Amino acid sequence: MTSYPLHIKGAKSTGEFIEIKCPFDGSLVAKVEKPDEAALAKALDNAHASFHSTMRTMPAHQRAKILYRAAELMGDHHEDLAQTI
């Protein structure tokens, strides 16, 4: 069985894992490391910093193109997204 540790830059390992089970037969698929509050805060800080450093240098037309493509993909896969939610 595969175990996935945290991959959050600057976050410390918690050593706690969550079992991921198949919804169809209940079989164990994998284990993923459970982040603590500090790891989640670090992930949000990293995402915020990355977003702002990228967005400062990206022209508005490029940002719009990305958002339109994301909306298009969501529209194309709305059934899958609804089922996942």
N, CA, C and O atoms as a GROMACS GRO file, in nm:
protein
  340
    1MET      N    1   0.085  -0.117   0.000
    1MET     CA    2   0.000   0.000   0.000
    1MET      C    3   0.090   0.124   0.000
    1MET      O    4   0.195   0.126   0.064
    2THR      N    5   0.048   0.226  -0.072
    2THR     CA    6   0.126   0.348  -0.085
    2THR      C    7   0.089   0.447   0.024
    2THR      O    8  -0.028   0.465   0.058
    3SER      N    9   0.192   0.511   0.080
    3SER     CA   10   0.173   0.619   0.177
    3SER      C   11   0.229   0.747   0.118
    3SER      O   12   0.336   0.748   0.057
    4TYR      N   13   0.156   0.855   0.136
    4TYR     CA   14   0.197   0.984   0.083
    4TYR      C   15   0.224   1.081   0.196
    4TYR      O   16   0.132   1.118   0.270
    5PRO      N   17   0.350   1.124   0.212
    5PRO     CA   18   0.382   1.222   0.316
    5PRO      C   19   0.342   1.363   0.273
    5PRO      O   20   0.308   1.387   0.157
    6LEU      N   21   0.348   1.456   0.366
    6LEU     CA   22   0.320   1.596   0.335
    6LEU      C   23   0.424   1.647   0.236
    6LEU      O   24   0.542   1.614   0.245
    7HIS      N   25   0.380   1.728   0.143
    7HIS     CA   26   0.471   1.794   0.049
    7HIS      C   27   0.442   1.943   0.052
    7HIS      O   28   0.409   2.003  -0.050
    8ILE      N   29   0.457   2.001   0.169
    8ILE     CA   30   0.434   2.144   0.188
    8ILE      C   31   0.568   2.205   0.228
    8ILE      O   32   0.621   2.176   0.336
    9LYS      N   33   0.621   2.290   0.141
    9LYS     CA   34   0.751   2.351   0.167
    9LYS      C   35   0.748   2.427   0.299
    9LYS      O   36   0.664   2.515   0.320
   10GLY      N   37   0.840   2.392   0.387
   10GLY     CA   38   0.851   2.460   0.516
   10GLY      C   39   0.766   2.402   0.627
   10GLY      O   40   0.773   2.449   0.740
   11ALA      N   41   0.684   2.301   0.596
   11ALA     CA   42   0.597   2.240   0.699
   11ALA      C   43   0.665   2.116   0.755
   11ALA      O   44   0.735   2.044   0.684
   12LYS      N   45   0.643   2.092   0.883
   12LYS     CA   46   0.699   1.975   0.949
   12LYS      C   47   0.601   1.858   0.939
   12LYS      O   48   0.480   1.875   0.939
   13SER      N   49   0.658   1.739   0.932
   13SER     CA   50   0.578   1.617   0.928
   13SER      C   51   0.501   1.601   1.059
   13SER      O   52   0.552   1.630   1.166
   14THR      N   53   0.376   1.555   1.047
   14THR     CA   54   0.296   1.530   1.167
   14THR      C   55   0.307   1.385   1.211
   14THR      O   56   0.283   1.352   1.327
   15GLY      N   57   0.342   1.297   1.117
   15GLY     CA   58   0.351   1.155   1.148
   15GLY      C   59   0.217   1.085   1.158
   15GLY      O   60   0.211   0.965   1.182
   16GLU      N   61   0.108   1.160   1.139
   16GLU     CA   62  -0.027   1.102   1.143
   16GLU      C   63  -0.076   1.082   1.000
   16GLU      O   64  -0.060   1.169   0.915
   17PHE      N   65  -0.136   0.967   0.975
   17PHE     CA   66  -0.186   0.936   0.841
   17PHE      C   67  -0.335   0.906   0.844
   17PHE      O   68  -0.388   0.856   0.943
   18ILE      N   69  -0.400   0.937   0.733
   18ILE     CA   70  -0.543   0.910   0.714
   18ILE      C   71  -0.553   0.799   0.610
   18ILE      O   72  -0.485   0.804   0.507
   19GLU      N   73  -0.637   0.700   0.636
   19GLU     CA   74  -0.657   0.593   0.540
   19GLU      C   75  -0.761   0.637   0.436
   19GLU      O   76  -0.868   0.688   0.471
   20ILE      N   77  -0.729   0.617   0.310
   20ILE     CA   78  -0.820   0.648   0.200
   20ILE      C   79  -0.875   0.515   0.149
   20ILE      O   80  -0.801   0.427   0.107
   21LYS      N   81  -1.007   0.503   0.154
   21LYS     CA   82  -1.072   0.378   0.114
   21LYS      C   83  -1.155   0.398  -0.012
   21LYS      O   84  -1.211   0.505  -0.037
   22CYS      N   85  -1.162   0.294  -0.091
   22CYS     CA   86  -1.243   0.292  -0.212
   22CYS      C   87  -1.391   0.300  -0.172
   22CYS      O   88  -1.436   0.221  -0.090
   23PRO      N   89  -1.466   0.395  -0.228
   23PRO     CA   90  -1.607   0.407  -0.190
   23PRO      C   91  -1.693   0.290  -0.239
   23PRO      O   92  -1.805   0.272  -0.191
   24PHE      N   93  -1.643   0.214  -0.334
   24PHE     CA   94  -1.722   0.105  -0.390
   24PHE      C   95  -1.713  -0.024  -0.309
   24PHE      O   96  -1.813  -0.092  -0.288
   25ASP      N   97  -1.591  -0.058  -0.264
   25ASP     CA   98  -1.576  -0.186  -0.194
   25ASP      C   99  -1.512  -0.173  -0.056
   25ASP      O  100  -1.496  -0.273   0.015
   26GLY      N  101  -1.476  -0.051  -0.017
   26GLY     CA  102  -1.418  -0.028   0.115
   26GLY      C  103  -1.273  -0.070   0.130
   26GLY      O  104  -1.218  -0.067   0.240
   27SER      N  105  -1.210  -0.111   0.018
   27SER     CA  106  -1.070  -0.154   0.027
   27SER      C  107  -0.979  -0.033   0.047
   27SER      O  108  -1.009   0.078   0.003
   28LEU      N  109  -0.869  -0.056   0.115
   28LEU     CA  110  -0.772   0.050   0.144
   28LEU      C  111  -0.695   0.083   0.017
   28LEU      O  112  -0.635  -0.006  -0.045
   29VAL      N  113  -0.696   0.209  -0.023
   29VAL     CA  114  -0.629   0.254  -0.144
   29VAL      C  115  -0.490   0.308  -0.112
   29VAL      O  116  -0.393   0.273  -0.179
   30ALA      N  117  -0.481   0.393  -0.011
   30ALA     CA  118  -0.354   0.455   0.025
   30ALA      C  119  -0.368   0.521   0.162
   30ALA      O  120  -0.477   0.526   0.219
   31LYS      N  121  -0.257   0.571   0.211
   31LYS     CA  122  -0.257   0.653   0.332
   31LYS      C  123  -0.193   0.786   0.298
   31LYS      O  124  -0.090   0.791   0.230
   32VAL      N  125  -0.254   0.895   0.345
   32VAL     CA  126  -0.199   1.029   0.323
   32VAL      C  127  -0.174   1.094   0.459
   32VAL      O  128  -0.251   1.077   0.553
   33GLU      N  129  -0.064   1.167   0.465
   33GLU     CA  130  -0.030   1.231   0.592
   33GLU      C  131  -0.129   1.344   0.622
   33GLU      O  132  -0.162   1.425   0.536
   34LYS      N  133  -0.174   1.345   0.745
   34LYS     CA  134  -0.270   1.445   0.792
   34LYS      C  135  -0.195   1.571   0.835
   34LYS      O  136  -0.111   1.565   0.925
   35PRO      N  137  -0.224   1.685   0.770
   35PRO     CA  138  -0.156   1.808   0.811
   35PRO      C  139  -0.216   1.863   0.940
   35PRO      O  140  -0.335   1.846   0.967
   36ASP      N  141  -0.132   1.929   1.018
   36ASP     CA  142  -0.184   1.998   1.136
   36ASP      C  143  -0.213   2.144   1.098
   36ASP      O  144  -0.196   2.183   0.983
   37GLU      N  145  -0.257   2.221   1.195
   37GLU     CA  146  -0.294   2.359   1.168
   37GLU      C  147  -0.176   2.441   1.115
   37GLU      O  148  -0.193   2.524   1.027
   38ALA      N  149  -0.057   2.416   1.168
   38ALA     CA  150   0.062   2.490   1.124
   38ALA      C  151   0.096   2.457   0.978
   38ALA      O  152   0.135   2.545   0.902
   39ALA      N  153   0.081   2.330   0.940
   39ALA     CA  154   0.108   2.289   0.802
   39ALA      C  155   0.008   2.352   0.706
   39ALA      O  156   0.045   2.396   0.597
   40LEU      N  157  -0.119   2.356   0.746
   40LEU     CA  158  -0.220   2.420   0.661
   40LEU      C  159  -0.194   2.569   0.646
   40LEU      O  160  -0.208   2.624   0.537
   41ALA      N  161  -0.155   2.633   0.754
   41ALA     CA  162  -0.122   2.776   0.748
   41ALA      C  163  -0.003   2.799   0.656
   41ALA      O  164  -0.002   2.895   0.578
   42LYS      N  165   0.097   2.712   0.663
   42LYS     CA  166   0.216   2.724   0.578
   42LYS      C  167   0.178   2.704   0.431
   42LYS      O  168   0.227   2.775   0.344
   43ALA      N  169   0.090   2.607   0.403
   43ALA     CA  170   0.045   2.582   0.266
   43ALA      C  171  -0.027   2.705   0.210
   43ALA      O  172  -0.005   2.743   0.095
   44LEU      N  173  -0.111   2.767   0.291
   44LEU     CA  174  -0.182   2.888   0.247
   44LEU      C  175  -0.086   3.003   0.224
   44LEU      O  176  -0.099   3.078   0.127
   45ASP      N  177   0.012   3.018   0.313
   45ASP     CA  178   0.114   3.123   0.296
   45ASP      C  179   0.192   3.101   0.167
   45ASP      O  180   0.216   3.196   0.092
   46ASN      N  181   0.231   2.976   0.142
   46ASN     CA  182   0.306   2.944   0.019
   46ASN      C  183   0.223   2.974  -0.105
   46ASN      O  184   0.274   3.033  -0.201
   47ALA      N  185   0.096   2.935  -0.103
   47ALA     CA  186   0.008   2.958  -0.218
   47ALA      C  187  -0.012   3.108  -0.241
   47ALA      O  188  -0.010   3.154  -0.355
   48HIS      N  189  -0.030   3.182  -0.134
   48HIS     CA  190  -0.049   3.327  -0.144
   48HIS      C  191   0.075   3.392  -0.204
   48HIS      O  192   0.063   3.475  -0.295
   49ALA      N  193   0.192   3.358  -0.154
   49ALA     CA  194   0.316   3.416  -0.205
   49ALA      C  195   0.339   3.380  -0.351
   49ALA      O  196   0.379   3.465  -0.431
   50SER      N  197   0.314   3.256  -0.385
   50SER     CA  198   0.333   3.211  -0.523
   50SER      C  199   0.236   3.282  -0.618
   50SER      O  200   0.275   3.327  -0.726
   51PHE      N  201   0.111   3.291  -0.576
   51PHE     CA  202   0.010   3.358  -0.658
   51PHE      C  203   0.050   3.503  -0.686
   51PHE      O  204   0.047   3.548  -0.800
   52HIS      N  205   0.086   3.574  -0.580
   52HIS     CA  206   0.118   3.716  -0.598
   52HIS      C  207   0.246   3.738  -0.677
   52HIS      O  208   0.254   3.833  -0.755
   53SER      N  209   0.346   3.653  -0.660
   53SER     CA  210   0.469   3.671  -0.738
   53SER      C  211   0.443   3.642  -0.886
   53SER      O  212   0.503   3.707  -0.972
   54THR      N  213   0.357   3.547  -0.916
   54THR     CA  214   0.325   3.514  -1.055
   54THR      C  215   0.234   3.619  -1.116
   54THR      O  216   0.257   3.661  -1.230
   55MET      N  217   0.133   3.661  -1.045
   55MET     CA  218   0.035   3.755  -1.099
   55MET      C  219   0.094   3.893  -1.125
   55MET      O  220   0.048   3.964  -1.215
   56ARG      N  221   0.195   3.931  -1.049
   56ARG     CA  222   0.256   4.064  -1.070
   56ARG      C  223   0.321   4.075  -1.207
   56ARG      O  224   0.322   4.182  -1.268
   57THR      N  225   0.376   3.964  -1.255
   57THR     CA  226   0.449   3.968  -1.382
   57THR      C  227   0.365   3.923  -1.501
   57THR      O  228   0.409   3.935  -1.615
   58MET      N  229   0.245   3.870  -1.476
   58MET     CA  230   0.162   3.819  -1.585
   58MET      C  231   0.067   3.928  -1.635
   58MET      O  232  -0.004   3.991  -1.557
   59PRO      N  233   0.067   3.949  -1.768
   59PRO     CA  234  -0.025   4.048  -1.823
   59PRO      C  235  -0.171   4.008  -1.803
   59PRO      O  236  -0.203   3.889  -1.792
   60ALA      N  237  -0.259   4.106  -1.797
   60ALA     CA  238  -0.401   4.082  -1.772
   60ALA      C  239  -0.462   3.987  -1.875
   60ALA      O  240  -0.545   3.903  -1.840
   61HIS      N  241  -0.422   4.000  -2.002
   61HIS     CA  242  -0.481   3.914  -2.105
   61HIS      C  243  -0.444   3.766  -2.083
   61HIS      O  244  -0.522   3.677  -2.116
   62GLN      N  245  -0.326   3.742  -2.027
   62GLN     CA  246  -0.288   3.603  -1.996
   62GLN      C  247  -0.370   3.549  -1.880
   62GLN      O  248  -0.415   3.434  -1.883
   63ARG      N  249  -0.390   3.630  -1.778
   63ARG     CA  250  -0.472   3.588  -1.664
   63ARG      C  251  -0.614   3.557  -1.710
   63ARG      O  252  -0.672   3.457  -1.668
   64ALA      N  253  -0.669   3.644  -1.796
   64ALA     CA  254  -0.804   3.622  -1.847
   64ALA      C  255  -0.811   3.493  -1.927
   64ALA      O  256  -0.907   3.417  -1.915
   65LYS      N  257  -0.710   3.467  -2.008
   65LYS     CA  258  -0.707   3.344  -2.089
   65LYS      C  259  -0.711   3.221  -1.998
   65LYS      O  260  -0.781   3.124  -2.028
   66ILE      N  261  -0.636   3.223  -1.889
   66ILE     CA  262  -0.633   3.111  -1.794
   66ILE      C  263  -0.771   3.093  -1.730
   66ILE      O  264  -0.820   2.980  -1.720
   67LEU      N  265  -0.832   3.203  -1.687
   67LEU     CA  266  -0.964   3.193  -1.624
   67LEU      C  267  -1.072   3.145  -1.720
   67LEU      O  268  -1.158   3.065  -1.682
   68TYR      N  269  -1.067   3.192  -1.845
   68TYR     CA  270  -1.165   3.145  -1.944
   68TYR      C  271  -1.146   2.996  -1.972
   68TYR      O  272  -1.244   2.923  -1.988
   69ARG      N  273  -1.021   2.952  -1.978
   69ARG     CA  274  -0.994   2.809  -2.002
   69ARG      C  275  -1.043   2.725  -1.884
   69ARG      O  276  -1.101   2.618  -1.904
   70ALA      N  277  -1.020   2.772  -1.762
   70ALA     CA  278  -1.067   2.700  -1.643
   70ALA      C  279  -1.220   2.690  -1.646
   70ALA      O  280  -1.276   2.584  -1.616
   71ALA      N  281  -1.287   2.798  -1.681
   71ALA     CA  282  -1.434   2.798  -1.689
   71ALA      C  283  -1.481   2.701  -1.798
   71ALA      O  284  -1.580   2.631  -1.780
   72GLU      N  285  -1.410   2.698  -1.910
   72GLU     CA  286  -1.446   2.607  -2.019
   72GLU      C  287  -1.432   2.462  -1.975
   72GLU      O  288  -1.520   2.379  -2.000
   73LEU      N  289  -1.321   2.430  -1.909
   73LEU     CA  290  -1.299   2.294  -1.862
   73LEU      C  291  -1.404   2.253  -1.758
   73LEU      O  292  -1.453   2.140  -1.760
   74MET      N  293  -1.438   2.345  -1.670
   74MET     CA  294  -1.542   2.315  -1.571
   74MET      C  295  -1.676   2.290  -1.639
   74MET      O  296  -1.750   2.201  -1.598
   75GLY      N  297  -1.706   2.368  -1.741
   75GLY     CA  298  -1.830   2.348  -1.815
   75GLY      C  299  -1.832   2.214  -1.887
   75GLY      O  300  -1.934   2.145  -1.890
   76ASP      N  301  -1.718   2.178  -1.946
   76ASP     CA  302  -1.707   2.050  -2.018
   76ASP      C  303  -1.720   1.930  -1.925
   76ASP      O  304  -1.765   1.824  -1.967
   77HIS      N  305  -1.682   1.948  -1.800
   77HIS     CA  306  -1.680   1.836  -1.705
   77HIS      C  307  -1.773   1.859  -1.586
   77HIS      O  308  -1.750   1.808  -1.477
   78HIS      N  309  -1.880   1.936  -1.608
   78HIS     CA  310  -1.967   1.972  -1.496
   78HIS      C  311  -2.032   1.850  -1.431
   78HIS      O  312  -2.054   1.850  -1.310
   79GLU      N  313  -2.064   1.748  -1.508
   79GLU     CA  314  -2.124   1.628  -1.449
   79GLU      C  315  -2.026   1.559  -1.355
   79GLU      O  316  -2.062   1.521  -1.243
   80ASP      N  317  -1.901   1.543  -1.401
   80ASP     CA  318  -1.798   1.480  -1.317
   80ASP      C  319  -1.775   1.561  -1.190
   80ASP      O  320  -1.762   1.505  -1.081
   81LEU      N  321  -1.769   1.693  -1.204
   81LEU     CA  322  -1.747   1.780  -1.088
   81LEU      C  323  -1.862   1.768  -0.989
   81LEU      O  324  -1.840   1.761  -0.868
   82ALA      N  325  -1.985   1.765  -1.040
   82ALA     CA  326  -2.101   1.752  -0.952
   82ALA      C  327  -2.099   1.619  -0.879
   82ALA      O  328  -2.130   1.615  -0.760
   83GLN      N  329  -2.063   1.512  -0.947
   83GLN     CA  330  -2.057   1.381  -0.884
   83GLN      C  331  -1.947   1.376  -0.778
   83GLN      O  332  -1.964   1.315  -0.672
   84THR      N  333  -1.834   1.442  -0.806
   84THR     CA  334  -1.723   1.444  -0.711
   84THR      C  335  -1.761   1.519  -0.585
   84THR      O  336  -1.729   1.477  -0.474
   85ILE      N  337  -1.830   1.630  -0.602
   85ILE     CA  338  -1.874   1.709  -0.487
   85ILE      C  339  -1.975   1.632  -0.407
   85ILE      O  340  -2.024   1.682  -0.306
   0.00000   0.00000   0.00000
